[in-house]
Amino acid sequence: MIPQIDKNWTLFLDRDGVINERIIDGYVMDSKDLILSENLIHALQILQNCFGQIFVVSNQQCIGKGLCSETTINNVHAYLNDIFLKNKILIQDFLVCPHKASDHCNCRKPKPGLALKAQLKFPAIDFNKSLVVGDMLSDLLFGKALGMVTVYVGDTDVPNFELIKENADLMYDNLYEFAKIF
């Protein structure tokens, strides 16, 4: 069931698989590798009219693996942000976990560190009035841990799909299909 969303609500979006196409067994480390998800701009324009704040939260272990620098990922996000601003879309912040899964940090989804970091910068965030959209079980568990509404976007023939169904409050093919409900 869709909660009554208003400008007091915060939207957290995963990046790879939601904002842009996921590179299977690889990483987006350059803007030329970035393929925006279908109807992304239209989806974000709709969602911006519904939510007070939008954040991008992304695990980027390519940094921790030494495949690229944090600056490289920041440049990809700056490129994305330029596209968004040209289309009058405001993303409050791009928050990244640079650690490898084996580092056991507190910021790698499904742990809550990225959302808590957002809340430190923007204290008005109420996780009970927040929604997370992701294409992985870790995104949904991240949202569940904080009491957010969880939205899965993606295929049904993925590993852990039964767990994804258990943890997703809502399910759609992609971000645009989700946005159209508003």
C-alpha positions, 0 to 999 in steps of 0.5 A: 500500500502506498502511504500518503506522501507529501513534501515532509517525506524524503526519498532515498535512491540507489544509483546503479540499477535505479538511476543508471543501468547496472554494469554486471560484474563491473562499475560505472567509473566514467560518465561515458559508461553511464547509461541512464535508466529509461525515462529517468528524467521524467521519473525524477521530475514527478518524484521531485514534486512529491518528496521534499528531499531526494538523496542518492545512496550508493555502495561503491566498493570499486574505491575500496578495491583500488579500481578508482578514486573517490574523485572519480566517483564524485566526477560521475556524480557531478556529471549526473548532477549537471544533467539533473540541474539542467532538467530542474531536478535537485538532488540534496546529496550523493552519499557513497560508501567507498568500502569493500564488503569485507571492511564491515563498515557502518556505511555500506548498505544494508547498514544505515550509515549513509542515511544517518549521514544524510540526517546529520546534514539535514536534521529534518529527515524522519525515517518514518516518512522516508522511502528507499528505492533500490534494485538489491536486497541490501537496499531494502534491508537498509530501508527496513532497518530505519523504518522506511517504506521500501520499493524494489525496482527490477527483474524478478529472475534475480538471486534472493528474489524470495527475500526481496519480495518479503522485504519490499513494500512495493515492487515495480519494473523501474523507477519510472513505473514507480513514479507514475503512481503519483 
